[in-house]
Amino acid sequence: MSAPTNVVAPANLQVGVFVDACAAPDKKYMEVTMKCGHCDKPTSTSVPREEYHVVTVGQAVGIFTSGAIVDTLINGVEGYARRKVYSWTDAVDVFKFALEAGSVQVKPAKEK
């Protein structure tokens, strides 16, 4: 379990957020538990994880946070390669692996 993360809340509400980001790194959502500052009742919810899109073959290559931008970079590129991961470390590892394997390529889109 990661260290508690402070969040911005109204002045009269104390919120402690505990994020278990390591429990299931391949999941799209992570479990967050908050404790009410008035009654100490814990409440759990799921929040989306940050997504990283790794493009190793496309009109541009690298690590991106917008799937829509990645779609434009790979649209029409024959043999494009992209992968979605949920941590920066995983994204860097995927890109470095492809780079070391010699599979990173910048390619133009095919004209229609």
Secondary structure, 3 states (H helix, E strand, C coil): CCCCEECCCCCCCCCEEEECCCCCCCCCEEEEEEECCCCCCEEEEEEECCCEEEEEEECCCEEECCHHHHHHHHCCCCCCEEEEECCHHHHHHHHHHHHHHCCCEECCCCCC
